C-alpha cells in the first residue's frame, strides 16, 4: 500500500516548531521531523509519549545485579564452598563491588541494544532522507495523508506562511 507524504523544508528551528504545532492543531499526522541537530521541544510539539528506555535500562540493571548475586552466592556457598580466612560462605558485603559493575554492564549494553532495536538500526542500513540537505542545514517536517480532509495545496500554503523554503509531495511504498 502506498503512502502519500508532504514534506516541508525550513531554514530555522523556530519555523519548524511552528509548522509542527500548526499541523497538529489542524489534525494532520506528523510522521517525522528531520533536523541537523537536536531541537529542544520537538517531542512536545509532536505529542510523543515519554520514552520507556529508562525503565528498560533499570530493569536490565536489576536483572544483571540479581543474576550476579545469585551466581556468586551459588558458587561460594552451595557449589564450591571454600573456607577463606574464616569468612562465612555467603558474605554479601564481599559481593557489592562486582555486583555494581555487572549491574552497570547489563544496563549499558542493554540500553544500546534496546535503542538499536527500537530504532530499527542494524549494520549496513542506509538512511533514506526525504530531501537533500536535511542533515546539513535544513529542517524537514513530514506529514502523511490519512484521510480526505488532507489537501496538499492547503498544507503547502500553510507551510509557505510559516516560511517554508520548499514543499514536496512524495508517494512511498508503491506496489508494482
C-alpha positions as CSV (number, residue, x, y, z in Angstrom):
1,X,0.0,0.0,0.0
2,X,1.4,3.4,-0.9
3,X,1.5,6.4,1.4
4,X,1.2,9.9,0.3
5,X,3.6,12.3,2.2
6,X,4.0,16.0,2.1
7,X,7.5,17.3,3.1
8,X,8.0,20.9,4.2
9,X,11.6,22.2,4.4
10,X,12.5,25.0,6.7
11,X,15.7,27.0,7.4
12,X,15.2,27.6,11.2
13,X,14.1,25.6,14.1
14,X,11.5,28.1,15.2
15,X,9.7,27.9,11.9
16,X,9.9,24.1,12.1
17,X,8.4,24.0,15.6
18,X,5.6,26.4,14.4
19,X,4.9,24.2,11.5
20,X,4.7,21.1,13.7
21,X,2.3,22.8,16.1
22,X,0.1,24.2,13.3
23,X,-0.1,20.8,11.6
24,X,-1.1,19.1,14.8
25,X,-3.7,21.8,15.5
26,X,-5.3,21.1,12.1
27,X,-5.3,17.4,12.8
28,X,-2.6,16.3,10.4
29,X,-0.4,13.3,11.2
30,X,3.2,14.3,11.7
31,X,5.2,11.3,10.6
32,X,8.7,12.5,11.3
33,X,10.9,15.6,11.7
34,X,14.4,15.8,10.4
35,X,17.0,18.3,11.8
36,X,20.8,18.7,11.6
37,X,21.0,18.8,15.4
38,X,18.7,18.1,18.4
39,X,16.0,20.7,18.7
40,X,14.5,21.3,22.1
41,X,10.7,21.0,22.2
42,X,10.2,18.8,19.2
43,X,8.9,15.8,21.3
44,X,6.3,18.0,23.0
45,X,5.3,19.7,19.7
46,X,4.8,16.3,18.0
47,X,2.9,14.9,21.0
48,X,5.2,12.0,21.5
49,X,4.9,9.9,24.7
50,X,7.9,9.8,27.0
51,X,10.4,7.1,26.2
52,X,10.3,3.8,28.0
53,X,14.0,3.3,27.6
54,X,14.9,4.3,31.2
55,X,12.6,1.7,32.5
56,X,14.2,-1.0,30.3
57,X,17.6,0.1,31.4
58,X,16.6,0.0,35.1
59,X,15.0,-3.5,34.6
60,X,18.2,-4.8,32.9
61,X,20.4,-3.3,35.6
62,X,18.3,-5.0,38.3
63,X,18.3,-8.3,36.4
64,X,22.1,-8.2,35.9
65,X,22.7,-7.4,39.6
66,X,20.2,-10.1,40.7
67,X,21.7,-12.8,38.5
68,X,25.2,-11.9,39.6
69,X,24.4,-12.0,43.3
70,X,22.6,-15.4,42.8
71,X,25.5,-16.8,40.8
72,X,28.1,-15.6,43.3
73,X,26.1,-16.9,46.2
74,X,25.6,-20.2,44.5
75,X,29.3,-20.7,43.6
76,X,30.6,-19.6,47.0
77,X,28.1,-21.2,49.4
78,X,26.4,-24.1,47.5
79,X,28.5,-25.5,44.7
80,X,32.1,-24.8,45.8
81,X,32.3,-23.7,49.4
82,X,35.9,-22.8,50.3
83,X,36.8,-21.5,53.7
84,X,38.9,-18.4,53.1
85,X,40.2,-16.8,56.3
86,X,37.3,-18.0,58.4
87,X,34.8,-15.8,56.5
88,X,31.3,-17.1,56.0
89,X,30.4,-18.6,52.7
90,X,27.6,-16.3,51.9
91,X,29.3,-12.9,52.7
92,X,27.1,-10.4,50.8
93,X,29.3,-7.4,51.5
94,X,32.1,-9.0,49.5
95,X,29.8,-9.2,46.5
96,X,28.9,-5.5,46.4
97,X,31.7,-4.1,44.2
98,X,31.4,-6.7,41.5
99,X,27.6,-6.6,41.7
100,X,27.7,-2.9,40.9
101,X,30.0,-3.4,37.9
102,X,27.9,-6.2,36.5
103,X,24.7,-4.1,37.0
104,X,26.2,-1.2,35.1
105,X,27.4,-3.5,32.3
106,X,24.0,-5.1,31.9
107,X,22.3,-1.7,31.9
108,X,24.7,-0.1,29.4
109,X,24.8,-2.9,26.9
110,X,21.0,-3.4,27.3
111,X,20.4,0.3,26.6
112,X,22.5,0.3,23.4
113,X,20.8,-2.9,22.1
114,X,17.3,-1.7,23.1
115,X,17.9,1.6,21.4
116,X,19.1,-0.1,18.2
117,X,16.1,-2.5,18.3
118,X,13.5,0.3,18.9
119,X,15.0,2.5,16.2
120,X,15.3,-0.5,13.7
121,X,19.0,0.2,13.3
122,X,21.2,-2.6,12.1
123,X,24.6,-2.9,10.3
124,X,24.7,-1.5,6.8
125,X,21.3,0.1,7.0
126,X,21.2,3.1,4.6
127,X,19.5,6.3,5.7
128,X,16.7,7.5,3.5
129,X,16.3,11.2,3.6
130,X,13.2,12.9,2.3
131,X,15.1,15.9,0.9
132,X,18.8,16.6,0.3
133,X,20.4,18.9,2.9
134,X,18.3,18.0,6.0
135,X,21.4,16.8,7.8
136,X,23.5,19.8,6.8
137,X,21.5,23.0,7.4
138,X,17.8,22.4,6.7
139,X,14.9,21.1,8.8
140,X,12.1,19.0,7.4
141,X,8.6,18.2,8.6
142,X,6.9,15.1,7.0
143,X,3.1,14.8,7.1
144,X,1.1,11.8,6.0
145,X,-2.2,12.0,4.2
146,X,-4.5,9.9,6.4
147,X,-8.0,10.9,5.1
148,X,-9.8,13.0,2.5
149,X,-9.6,16.2,4.6
150,X,-5.8,16.4,3.8
151,X,-5.5,18.9,0.9
152,X,-1.8,19.1,-0.2
153,X,-2.4,22.6,-1.7
154,X,-3.8,23.9,1.6
155,X,-1.0,22.3,3.6
156,X,1.6,23.8,1.2
157,X,0.1,27.2,1.7
158,X,0.2,26.7,5.4
159,X,3.9,25.7,5.2
160,X,4.7,28.7,3.0
161,X,3.1,31.1,5.5
162,X,5.4,29.6,8.1
163,X,8.5,30.4,5.9
164,X,8.9,27.0,4.2
165,X,11.8,27.0,1.7
166,X,10.5,24.0,-0.2
167,X,7.3,21.9,-0.2
168,X,7.4,18.5,-1.9
169,X,4.8,15.8,-2.3
170,X,6.1,12.2,-2.2
171,X,4.5,8.8,-2.7
172,X,6.2,5.9,-1.0
173,X,5.8,2.2,-0.8
174,X,4.1,1.7,-4.2
175,X,3.4,-1.9,-5.1
176,X,4.4,-2.6,-8.7
